[in-house]
Amino acid sequence: MQELKDTQNERDDRRLAIDKVGVKGLRFPVEVRDKGGSVQHTVATAALTVDLPEHFKGTHMSRFVEVLHVHGGCLDVGSMLALPRELLSVLDARKAHVTFQFPFFRSKAAPVSGKPGLVDYEVRFEVEADRDGSSDFVVTVLVPVATLCPCSKAISDRGAHNQRGLVTYSVRFNEPIWVEDLIALVERSASCELYSILKRPDEKAVTERAYDNPVFVEDLVRNIASRSNAHENITWYRVEAENFESIHNHNAYALIEKH
């Protein structure tokens, strides 16, 4: 086979290193182990990057995809840590970063009728590895919840305004934590969790549950932070909550990060 010119390995004289270069928006089928021992088949959107020293003109984009295909499609803590380490070797890099975001499903029974239904959440795994052997792993869950306004309840003769919200909850840990447990921690901190199937007795139950448990967006992030502080395996967290207000032309937002 004729030897082809390797333009990426040519020298660049601008003396500007690149922090991250690679592939992004790559969809890939994966298997995710859940707490019940089953394997969910889902599709992840992946990003794989490395740093690029100042003297190289470019990286070899195809090698990122090759590593992903050779590595396989089953996601857990061990396999995710292996991916950026392989990129360090294959691309002779000092730092590598891998992100996978995918839908994750839980079967939830309605609170009164017990009717089961699937609820979907977004999950993101971010892993970074360094040539010195250090690594970083952040798990993020995006959890939809219901919140009811304490002020509205306190000042109104009838009812109180409520809305859906979205919590983005990221953690670092000293021992692996199940995605389901992170989702449950968030849902316990809201006025009420969401369901996919609700019969009339269920709708009454969740409406009254939210009314009995009003939380501001500030309460929501504080509740999650407090539970995170008490969790023995969580070493760092960032929790963001955004309420899609039902009576305002804006959203309510709050964030707490453990430093």
Backbone as a ProteinNet text record, in pm:
[ID]
protein_1_A
[PRIMARY]
MQELKDTQNERDDRRLAIDKVGVKGLRFPVEVRDKGGSVQHTVATAALTVDLPEHFKGTHMSRFVEVLHVHGGCLDVGSMLALPRELLSVLDARKAHVTFQFPFFRSKAAPVSGKPGLVDYEVRFEVEADRDGSSDFVVTVLVPVATLCPCSKAISDRGAHNQRGLVTYSVRFNEPIWVEDLIALVERSASCELYSILKRPDEKAVTERAYDNPVFVEDLVRNIASRSNAHENITWYRVEAENFESIHNHNAYALIEKH
[TERTIARY]
85.1	0	89	51.1	127.6	121.9	237.4	242.1	187.1	89.8	26.2	82.8	76.8	129.1	47.4	115.2	50	54.7	-46.4	-47	-59.7	-134.2	-154.6	-23.7	74.4	200.8	298.7	258.5	345.8	360.3	467.2	494.6	412.5	365.1	295.7	382.3	404.5	497.6	429.4	296.9	227.8	242.8	298.8	327.8	202.2	95.5	-30	-79.4	-69.7	-123.5	-276.3	-340.9	-486.7	-527.4	-622	-663.2	-740.4	-834.3	-914.9	-937.7	-911.1	-940.6	-983.4	-1082.7	-1130	-1261.8	-1349.3	-1478.7	-1590.4	-1701.6	-1815	-1943.7	-2052.4	-2180	-2185.5	-2103.6	-2098.7	-2200.2	-2296.8	-2398.8	-2351.2	-2369.3	-2313	-2403	-2436.3	-2519.6	-2441.6	-2506.2	-2439.3	-2534.1	-2474.7	-2548.8	-2514	-2614.4	-2594.2	-2652.1	-2570.7	-2618.7	-2699.2	-2815.9	-2894.9	-2886.8	-2944.7	-2931.7	-2998.5	-3100	-3171.7	-3101	-2985.1	-2909.3	-2936.2	-3026.8	-3056.6	-2961.9	-2965.7	-2886.7	-2981	-2972.1	-3052.2	-2975.4	-3043.2	-2984.3	-3031.1	-2937.8	-2971.7	-2870.7	-2885.4	-2796.4	-2736	-2604.9	-2534.5	-2482.6	-2476	-2405.5	-2270.6	-2163.6	-2029.8	-1943.1	-1850	-1743.4	-1612.8	-1510.4	-1379.9	-1274.2	-1193.7	-1094.1	-962.7	-855.9	-725.4	-666.2	-559.8	-486.1	-392.4	-353	-262.8	-146.5	-23.3	93	107.1	174.1	184.4	256.4	343	423.1	352.2	235.3	162.6	56.3	42.4	-57.5	-199	-215.5	-348.9	-343.2	-460.5	-472	-528	-533.4	-587.3	-728.7	-827.5	-966.4	-1018	-975.9	-1028.6	-991.5	-880.5	-835	-929.8	-996.2	-1094.5	-1207	-1256.8	-1367.5	-1320.9	-1198.9	-1144.7	-1136.9	-1088.2	-1078.2	-1216	-1313.4	-1449.6	-1504.8	-1485.3	-1538.6	-1466.9	-1337.5	-1261.8	-1296.8	-1323	-1348.9	-1479.4	-1579	-1706.4	-1810.1	-1931.4	-2043	-2110	-2041.8	-2103	-2046.4	-2131.7	-2087.1	-2097.8	-1987.9	-1986.2	-1862.2	-1839.7	-1728.3	-1595.5	-1574.9	-1447.7	-1422.5	-1523.9	-1505.4	-1487.7	-1556.4	-1541.5	-1402.7	-1344.5	-1208.8	-1107.3	-1133.8	-1039.7	-1032	-1143.4	-1147.5	-1048.3	-1049.3	-951.8	-808	-787	-650.8	-600.9	-690.8	-651.9	-621.7	-699.2	-673.9	-536.8	-497.2	-364.7	-255.8	-269.8	-169.4	-173.7	-292.5	-306.7	-267.7	-296.8	-272	-153.5	-80.1	39.4	7.8	-101.8	-148.7	-112	-122.8	-99.2	-229	-340.1	-468.8	-577.5	-672.2	-783.8	-914	-1020.7	-1151.6	-1257.6	-1348.9	-1455.9	-1589.3	-1690.9	-1825.3	-1925.5	-2014.2	-2126.4	-2254.2	-2352.3	-2483.3	-2588.5	-2681.3	-2776.3	-2905.4	-3018	-3142.9	-3139.9	-3192	-3195.4	-3339	-3391.7	-3533	-3548.8	-3649.3	-3689.4	-3837.2	-3872.8	-4013.4	-4062.6	-4168.8	-4221.8	-4369.3	-4408.1	-4547.8	-4620.6	-4740	-4822.2	-4850.7	-4859.3	-4860.9	-4983.6	-5097.5	-5218.8	-5259.8	-5274.5	-5319.4	-5210.1	-5084.5	-4972.9	-4946	-5010.6	-4989.2	-4843.6	-4771.9	-4631.2	-4619.5	-4516.9	-4489.2	-4343.1	-4287.2	-4147	-4130.6	-4033.5	-3996.5	-3852	-3826	-3690.2	-3617.5	-3486.7	-3397.6	-3274.9	-3207.4	-3080.4	-2967.3	-2867.7	-2751.3	-2625.9	-2529.3	-2402.9	-2285.3	-2195.1	-2068.6	-1956.4	-1873.5	-1757.5	-1633	-1536.5	-1415.5	-1293.4	-1198	-1073.6	-957.4	-857	-737.3	-614.5	-512.6	-388.4	-274	-172.2	-57.1	11	-3	60.1	-14	-124.3	-199.6	-323.7	-341.8	-460.9	-582.5	-701.1	-824	-935	-1038.6	-1152.9	-1278.9	-1381.8	-1507	-1621.4	-1706.4	-1824.3	-1947.6	-2044.9	-2173.9	-2278.1	-2356.9	-2462.2	-2594.9	-2697.8	-2834.3	-2920.6	-3006	-3102.1	-3239.7	-3296.8	-3416.3	-3531.5	-3641.3	-3758.6	-3836.2	-3884.4	-3957.9	-4075	-4158.6	-4266.4	-4238.2	-4262.5	-4246.5	-4372.2	-4405.9	-4519.9	-4469.1	-4512.8	-4459	-4508.8	-4420.3	-4463.4	-4529.8	-4479.9	-4538.3	-4680.4	-4700.7	-4834.4	-4932	-4886.9	-4973.1	-5006.7	-4908.4	-4928.4	-5023.3	-5026.8	-5104.4	-5237.8	-5261.2	-5381.2	-5491.7	-5615.1	-5729.5	-5758.7	-5725.2	-5751.7	-5630.6	-5576.5	-5471.3	-5336.7	-5248	-5112.8	-5055.9	-4975	-4921.4	-4807.7	-4804.3	-4700	-4649.5	-4535.3	-4472.5	-4378.6	-4341.6	-4234.7	-4101.4	-4003	-3867.4	-3771.2	-3648.9	-3544.8	-3422.3	-3379.1	-3259.9	-3144.8	-3031.7	-2908.8	-2812.8	-2786	-2715.5	-2589.5	-2474.3	-2345.6	-2271.8	-2206	-2134.5	-2001.3	-1907.5	-1788.3	-1802.5	-1733.7	-1759.9	-1634.3	-1630.5	-1518.6	-1551.1	-1678.2	-1726.1	-1838.5	-1850.5	-1955.6	-2095	-2177	-2314.3	-2406.8	-2514	-2609.1	-2681.1	-2704	-2778.3	-2916	-2981.8	-3114.5	-3113.6	-3005.2	-2997.5	-2981.5	-2908.3	-2894.4	-3028.8	-3099.1	-3231.4	-3326.4	-3327.3	-3417.3	-3384.3	-3256.2	-3216.4	-3275.9	-3271.6	-3327.9	-3479.3	-3544.8	-3691.7	-3744.8	-3673.4	-3715.9	-3704.3	-3628.2	-3602.4	-3700.9	-3786.5	-3882.8	-4018.5	-4115.2	-4250.9	-4312.4	-4286.1	-4337.1	-4257.6	-4243.7	-4178.9	-4279.7	-4230.1	-4315.7	-4336.1	-4448.1	-4483.7	-4528.3	-4526.3	-4574.5	-4721.5	-4768.7	-4908.6	-4969.9	-5079.2	-5153.3	-5302.7	-5367.2	-5512.3	-5565.5	-5699.2	-5754.1	-5713.8	-5715.1	-5669.2	-5521	-5440.6	-5299.2	-5283	-5360.5	-5351.6	-5389.2	-5493.1	-5529.7	-5415.7	-5352.5	-5246	-5124.9	-5082.2	-4962.3	-4992.7	-5115	-5151.9	-5148	-5203.5	-5204.8	-5065	-4984.9	-4848.1	-4768.2	-4781.1	-4710.2	-4760.1	-4892.1	-4948.4	-4899.7	-4881.7	-4834.9	-4684.3	-4612.4	-4466.4	-4417.3	-4452.9	-4411.2	-4261.2	-4196.6	-4053.5	-4026.8	-3951.4	-3894	-3782.3	-3736.2	-3619.4	-3498.5	-3494.6	-3386.1	-3393.3	-3517	-3534.4	-3490.2	-3521	-3490.8	-3340.8	-3260.3	-3115.6	-3056.9	-3113.2	-3063.8	-3096.9	-3215.3	-3251.5	-3155	-3124.5	-3033.3	-2892.9	-2848.1	-2714.3	-2703	-2807.1	-2805.4	-2796.1	-2872.9	-2866.7	-2731.4	-2674.2	-2542.2	-2434.6	-2442.7	-2345.6	-2350.7	-2468.6	-2485.2	-2450	-2425	-2397.9	-2248.8	-2218.5	-2080.7	-1993.7	-2054.3	-1974.5	-1961	-2033.4	-2027.6	-1921.9	-1820	-1710.6	-1723.8	-1801.8	-1824.4	-1957.2	-2023.8	-2147.7	-2168.9	-2244.3	-2299.5	-2445.2	-2534.2	-2676.6	-2737	-2801.9	-2871.3	-3018.6	-3103.7	-3247.6	-3306.3	-3388.8	-3458.6	-3607.3	-3687.4	-3832.6	-3893.5	-3976	-4043.1	-4174.3	-4164.9	-4271.2	-4403.9	-4512	-4644.4	-4717.6	-4677.5	-4747.4	-4653.7	-4526.3	-4431.2	-4378.1	-4333.4	-4272.1	-4120.9	-4079.1	-3936.8	-3926.8	-3807.3	-3781.8	-3710.6	-3729.4	-3657.5	-3539.1	-3424.6	-3300	-3219.6	-3151.1	-3061.3	-2952.2	-2836.3	-2722.9	-2646.4	-2605	-2511.6	-2402	-2278.2	-2165	-2079.9	-2040.7	-1951.1	-1807.4	-1736	-1599	-1498.3
-119.3	0	124.7	220.5	344.1	419.7	466.6	542.8	682.9	724.1	853.1	954.8	1077.7	1186	1199.9	1214.1	1230.6	1378.8	1453.9	1598.7	1633.5	1552.9	1583.5	1589.1	1509.4	1505	1612.7	1696.4	1806.4	1905.6	1982.4	2077.2	2203.9	2257.2	2386.3	2485.9	2603.4	2701.3	2816.6	2807.6	2917.3	2911.3	2802.8	2787.5	2803.8	2739.9	2743.7	2600.8	2555.4	2423.3	2429.8	2317.7	2308.2	2224.9	2277.5	2209.1	2081.1	2087.6	1970.1	1966.2	1851.2	1829.7	1684.9	1662	1525.7	1521.8	1429.8	1412.1	1438.6	1490.5	1526.8	1496.3	1470	1441.4	1305.2	1211.9	1076.5	988.9	937	849.8	704.8	634.8	500.3	415.4	292.3	205.5	156.7	160.6	117.6	34.2	-40.5	-115.9	-59.4	-33.1	25.1	-68.5	-106.4	-193.1	-109.9	-160.8	-88.8	-159.8	-97.2	-146.7	-282.1	-310.1	-436.6	-554.6	-529.6	-637.4	-656.1	-577.7	-587	-497.6	-513.4	-429.3	-354.1	-223.2	-141	-116.7	-133.5	-103.6	35.8	127.1	264.4	320.5	447.5	513.1	635.8	643.3	755.6	851	977.4	1077	1098.5	1071.9	1068.6	1182.8	1222.7	1316.1	1261.1	1255.1	1203.7	1304.1	1351.9	1453.8	1425.5	1484	1485	1625.5	1652.1	1776.3	1759.2	1868.1	1863.1	1959	1906.9	1993.7	2095.9	2203.5	2315.3	2280.8	2179.4	2153.1	2062	2001.5	1918.5	2000.1	1975.9	2047.5	1998.8	1868.6	1814.5	1679.8	1630.8	1497.6	1401.5	1273.6	1172.8	1138.4	1201.7	1189.6	1045.6	970.2	834.5	744.7	776.4	691.4	697	811.3	821.4	720.2	714.6	624.5	479.5	454.2	318.6	269.8	354.5	316.1	285.6	367.4	346	212.5	180.4	55.6	-65.7	-57.1	-170	-190.7	-80.4	-86.7	-159.2	-143.7	-210.4	-116	-164.7	-77.6	-98	-151.7	-169.5	-66.4	18.7	129.3	94.8	103.5	104.3	183.7	195.2	277.9	226.7	95.6	39.2	62.9	39.1	54.9	201	291.7	432.9	483.5	436.6	478	427.3	312.2	254.4	333.8	393.6	461.1	575.7	675.7	784	738.2	634.3	583.1	522.8	457.9	405	518	626	740.5	802.5	807.6	860.3	783.5	652.4	568	576.7	564.8	560.5	692.1	804.6	936.1	1007.7	938.3	994.7	1130.5	1135.2	1259.9	1265.7	1385.4	1404.8	1400.8	1435.9	1437.5	1397.4	1314.8	1270.6	1285.8	1315.7	1339.1	1268.9	1199.1	1125.1	1160.2	1186.8	1213.4	1125.6	1063	987.6	1041.2	1079.4	1118	1031.8	979.5	881.8	884.7	844.2	829.5	703.2	715.6	605.6	592.7	471.2	450.5	378.9	422.9	354.9	321.5	204.8	168.6	215.1	298	351.6	316.5	269.3	236.5	359.6	384.7	495.7	476.9	586.9	575.4	507.9	508.4	447.1	323.8	339.6	227.7	124.4	167.1	76	49.6	122	103.1	135.8	42.3	69.4	150.9	232.4	310.9	350.8	364	400.3	551.8	598.5	739.8	749.8	844.3	857.4	974.9	957.9	1059.6	1067.2	1180.9	1192.3	1169.6	1092.2	1063.2	1097.4	1155.4	1189.5	1137.5	1063.8	1020.8	1104.2	1166	1241.3	1188.2	1144.7	1086.1	1152.5	1188.2	1248.1	1168.7	1144.5	1073.1	1153.3	1148.8	1222	1123.8	1164.1	1076.3	1039.6	1124.6	1095.4	988	936.6	829.8	875.6	1004.9	1055	1049.6	1048	1043	1115.7	1151	1219.4	1163.6	1137.6	1079.8	1159.9	1216.9	1291	1227.1	1194.9	1144.1	1253.5	1277.7	1379.3	1315.3	1345.9	1303.5	1427.7	1426.6	1533.9	1480	1535.1	1477.5	1579	1549.2	1636.5	1613.5	1723.2	1714.4	1812.2	1804.3	1901.2	1982.1	2114.1	2200.2	2285.6	2313.1	2399	2516.7	2637.6	2760.2	2781.4	2787.6	2812.3	2948.6	3050.5	3184.2	3186.2	3124.1	3118.3	3047.3	2939.4	2865.9	2950.8	3027.4	3105.1	3223	3280.8	3402.8	3380.4	3260.1	3235.7	3172.3	3214.1	3151.1	3013.9	2994.5	2866.4	2827.7	2710	2654.2	2722.6	2686.5	2742.4	2707.4	2797.3	2767.1	2666.3	2577	2475	2458.4	2393.5	2380.8	2261	2225.5	2127.2	2199.2	2127.7	2180.7	2075.4	2117.7	2024.6	2044.6	1936.1	1938	1872.7	1943.2	1887.6	1864	1739	1699.4	1621.2	1678.6	1617.5	1581	1463.1	1418.9	1355.7	1366.9	1282.3	1193.4	1079.6	981.1	901.3	842.6	755.1	608.1	576.5	442.6	461.1	371.2	386.7	397.8	484.1	507	475.8	404.1	370.4	496	502.9	614.2	625.9	513.4	513.8	581.8	563.6	624.2	775.7	823.5	968.2	1029.2	961.3	1009.6	1014.6	909.7	904.2	1014.5	1043.6	1151	1284.3	1310.4	1434.6	1436.3	1327.2	1324.5	1341.5	1288.8	1305.5	1450.8	1529.8	1667.6	1767.4	1723.5	1810.9	1805.5	1881.2	1872.9	1737.6	1688.7	1559	1510.2	1379.4	1323.6	1311.4	1284.1	1271.4	1124.9	1096.9	962.6	968.3	854.1	849.3	807.3	728.7	684.3	720.6	797.8	834.3	817.4	730.7	723.3	831	848.4	957.1	951.7	834.3	831.1	869.9	834.1	871.3	1021.8	1081.8	1225.9	1302.5	1256	1318.3	1308.3	1192.1	1169.9	1259.1	1268.7	1348.5	1497.9	1539.6	1680	1719.1	1634.3	1663.8	1651.1	1558.9	1544.7	1672.2	1725.6	1849.1	1965.1	1971.6	2080.5	2074.4	1954.7	1937.4	1957.1	1966.4	1974.5	2085.9	2212.5	2320.8	2347.6	2374.5	2409.6	2517.5	2620.9	2714.4	2644.4	2706.7	2653.2	2654.2	2751.5	2755.7	2635.5	2600.7	2483.4	2356.1	2348.9	2228.4	2201.7	2302.5	2279.1	2257.5	2324.9	2303.8	2163.6	2114.9	1978.2	1876.6	1894.6	1801.1	1813.3	1936.3	1956.4	1894.5	1911	1854.7	1702.6	1640.7	1494.5	1450.5	1529.4	1497.2	1505.5	1606.7	1621	1502.4	1443.9	1331.2	1197.5	1195.9	1070.4	1036.8	917.5	881.9	865.7	842.8	818.4	939.2	1046.9	1164.8	1261	1288.8	1375.4	1517.5	1535.5	1667.6	1663	1777.9	1784.3	1925.7	1933	2059	2032.2	2108.3	2088	2218	2208.2	2320.5	2284.2	2381.5	2360.1	2476.4	2443.5	2544.4	2510.4	2601.6	2583.9	2657.9	2587.2	2647.8	2708.9	2831	2897	2896.2	2871.3	2862.7	2996.1	3094.2	3223.7	3340.6	3313.3	3418.8	3396.5	3503.5	3493.4	3478.1	3399.4	3369.3	3239.7	3186.2	3067.1	3106.2	3027.7	3046.3	2949.6	2994.6	2917.4	2929.2	2819.3	2819.6	2715.1	2737.7	2646.9	2643.3	2526.1	2506.8	2410.9	2446.9	2358.7	2340.6	2218.8	2190.9	2212.1	2300.4	2334	2260.8
0	0	0	-78.9	-88	44.4	90.2	214.4	190.3	272.9	256.6	355.2	315.7	397.8	526.3	640.4	770.2	807.8	765.1	785.8	934.2	1009.7	1151.1	1228.5	1187.4	1260.7	1216.2	1122.7	1082.6	1196.7	1192.9	1300.5	1283	1396.9	1397.4	1473	1416.3	1473.7	1545.4	1569.1	1637.3	1788.8	1840.9	1984.3	2069.9	2025.7	2099.5	2122.2	2245.2	2279.5	2282.7	2257.3	2259.5	2380.5	2458	2581.2	2553.2	2457.7	2423.9	2273.9	2214	2073.2	2056.9	1971.1	1953.4	1880.2	1920.1	1853.8	1954.1	1902.2	1985.4	1909.3	1984.1	1919.2	1854.1	1902.4	1847.5	1920.7	1849.6	1909.6	1903.8	2017.4	2027.8	2116.9	2074.1	2158.5	2280.1	2396	2518.6	2603.1	2693.7	2793.5	2930.7	3011.5	3143.4	3248.1	3343.1	3451.2	3550.9	3590.7	3690.4	3824.6	3925.7	4062.4	4081	4001.3	4014.2	3950.3	3889.4	3828.2	3680.5	3625.3	3482.5	3403.3	3272.1	3182.1	3090.2	3090.1	3000.5	2871.2	2759.7	2629.4	2588.1	2571.9	2541.6	2441.1	2406.5	2311	2377.5	2380	2441.6	2335.3	2371.7	2291.9	2358.3	2284.1	2342.1	2291.6	2376.8	2339.3	2394	2309.6	2350	2305.6	2399.1	2366.8	2439.2	2385.9	2450.9	2435.9	2510.3	2489.4	2369.6	2307	2192	2216.9	2225.1	2245.6	2133.4	2163.5	2070.4	1940.4	1940.3	1820.7	1720	1758.4	1662.5	1589.4	1460.2	1381.1	1411.3	1432.2	1457	1525.8	1562.8	1621.6	1517.6	1551.4	1460.3	1504.7	1440	1483	1478	1379.5	1364.3	1481.4	1547.4	1657.1	1777.1	1797.5	1905.6	1884.5	1762.6	1731.7	1737.1	1693.4	1699.7	1843.5	1933.6	2074.4	2131.2	2095.8	2145.2	2097.4	1970.5	1915.9	1974.8	1990.2	2046.1	2192.3	2261	2404.4	2435.2	2351	2375.9	2432.2	2450.1	2481	2613.8	2714.2	2845.1	2941.8	2995.7	3079.2	3227.4	3298.6	3443.5	3484.7	3615.4	3662	3607.9	3610.3	3564.4	3417.3	3334.7	3191	3153	3223	3192.2	3226.4	3334.7	3370	3268.9	3208.8	3113.6	2983.5	2941.1	2811.5	2799.1	2887.5	2872.3	2889.3	2970.2	2984.6	2853.9	2779.3	2648.7	2550.9	2559.3	2471.5	2498.7	2625.8	2659.5	2586.5	2583.3	2520.7	2369	2312.2	2166.1	2101.9	2168.9	2110.2	2173.5	2259.4	2322.6	2385.3	2462.9	2522.3	2670.6	2725.5	2868.2	2947.5	2882.8	2951	2851.5	2897.4	2812.8	2889.2	2814.6	2875.2	2792.3	2860.6	2794.3	2860.5	2779.4	2830.1	2757.6	2834	2779	2842.6	2761.9	2813.6	2746.4	2828.8	2776	2856.7	2795.6	2870.7	2955.9	3075.6	3171.4	3221.1	3224	3256.6	3391	3464.4	3587.8	3580.6	3628.5	3640.3	3777.2	3776.4	3901.5	3911.8	4027.9	4052.5	4103.4	4052.3	4100.3	4248.9	4325.3	4472.1	4531.7	4464.9	4519.2	4438.5	4309	4225.1	4203	4217.5	4193.6	4047.4	3956.8	3813.7	3778.7	3713	3679.3	3551.3	3545.1	3425.3	3422.3	3302.4	3287.9	3289.8	3365.9	3369.1	3321.5	3230	3177.4	3241.2	3258.5	3313.2	3221.1	3223.3	3152.4	3252.2	3211.8	3295.3	3215.9	3284.7	3219	3301.3	3236.8	3295.7	3233.9	3317	3269.5	3340.2	3260.6	3316.3	3254.4	3338.7	3291.6	3348.4	3266.4	3310	3271.6	3356.5	3334.9	3322.8	3251.7	3231.1	3362.9	3465.2	3594.5	3673.5	3616.6	3681.7	3754.8	3770.9	3839.7	3747.8	3807.3	3729.1	3804.5	3732.9	3791.6	3727.2	3809.6	3761.4	3821.3	3735.6	3780.3	3717.9	3801.8	3755.1	3772.7	3668.4	3672.1	3635.7	3713.8	3680	3662.6	3561.1	3538	3573.9	3680.1	3740.6	3737.2	3667.3	3671.8	3801.1	3861.1	3987.8	3984.8	4086.8	4106.4	4232.3	4224.6	4342.3	4359	4484.5	4516.7	4598.8	4565.6	4624.3	4767.4	4866.8	5005.8	5023.8	4952.7	4965.3	4911.6	4795.1	4736.1	4829.8	4888.9	4982.5	5104.8	5153.9	5276.4	5257.5	5138	5118.7	5048	4997.3	4916.9	4999.9	4973.6	5039.3	4982.1	4855.2	4789.6	4705.6	4729.7	4645.1	4659.2	4569.5	4562.7	4426.2	4370.2	4236.6	4247	4151	4148.9	4006.5	3991.7	3861	3857.4	3735.9	3719.8	3727.8	3774.5	3778.9	3728.3	3702.2	3658.9	3746.5	3808.3	3892.8	3817.8	3812.4	3755.3	3871.4	3900.6	4022.9	3984.8	4018	3984.3	4112.4	4112.5	4232.4	4195.5	4288.3	4292.4	4415.3	4415.9	4520	4549.3	4669.7	4705.2	4683.8	4672.3	4636.1	4535.6	4436.8	4335.3	4396.5	4336.4	4380.6	4264.3	4290.6	4186	4137.7	4008.5	3950	4014.7	4038.9	4100.1	4237.5	4313.5	4446.3	4437.2	4337.9	4318.7	4278	4189.3	4147.5	4266.8	4347.7	4463.8	4564	4583.5	4674.6	4629.8	4500	4446.2	4462.8	4428.3	4432.5	4574.7	4673.6	4812.8	4859.3	4787.1	4827.8	4768.9	4678.2	4610.7	4681	4629.6	4684.1	4652.2	4530.4	4489.8	4369.8	4354.7	4236.5	4123	4003.2	3886.3	3850.7	3786.4	3742.5	3596.8	3530.6	3392.9	3385.5	3483.5	3485.6	3620.5	3614.9	3735.7	3709	3786.7	3786.2	3881.8	3886.6	3966.6	4114.1	4179.5	4319	4332.5	4231.2	4233.4	4217.5	4125.3	4102.8	4229.7	4298.3	4426.5	4526.2	4532.2	4629.8	4603.9	4479	4450.9	4462.7	4429.2	4445.1	4592.2	4676.6	4820	4880.4	4829.9	4879.6	4852.4	4732	4698.7	4784.9	4806	4886	5030.6	5081.4	5219.9	5233.1	5119.3	5124.2	5031.1	5057.5	4968.4	4980.5	4867.9	4868.8	4764.4	4805.9	4712	4634.5	4526.9	4457.2	4550.3	4643.3	4742.2	4836.8	4877.8	4964.4	4893.1	4766.2	4689.1	4686.8	4651.3	4644.6	4783.5	4884.6	5021.8	5071.4	5038.9	5078.5	5018.5	4889.4	4821.6	4878.3	4902.3	4958.8	5097.8	5178.1	5313	5309.4	5221	5208.4	5152.9	5064.9	5009.3	5117.3	5202.7	5312.1	5407.6	5422.6	5514.6	5450.9	5318	5247.6	5260	5307.9	5337	5213	5097.5	4976.4	4884.3	4911	4825.1	4878.3	4795.6	4837.5	4783.4	4678.1	4617.3	4544.2	4536	4459.2	4406.3	4301.7	4251.6	4216.5	4275.2	4250.9	4198.2	4083.1	4021.6	4008.4	4036	4019.9	3941.7	3844.9	3766.5	3765.5	3817.2	3817.9	3700	3623.7	3508.8	3559	3603.6	3677.5	3602.6	3677.2	3615.1	3611.7	3694	3694.5	3667.9	3636.5	3602.8	3461.8	3400	3267.7	3278.7	3374.4	3393.5	3473.2	3481.8	3562.4	3691.1	3793.9	3920.9	3922.7	3975.2	3963.6	4092.7	4128.9	4244.2	4223.5	4285.2	4274.1	4404.4	4445.9	4557.6	4510.7	4538.1	4506.1	4630.9	4658.2	4769.8	4722.9	4791.2	4751.4	4839
[MASK]
+++++++++++++++++++++++++++++++++++++++++++++++++++++++++++++++++++++++++++++++++++++++++++++++++++++++++++++++++++++++++++++++++++++++++++++++++++++++++++++++++++++++++++++++++++++++++++++++++++++++++++++++++++++++++++++++++++++++++++++++++++++++++++++++++++

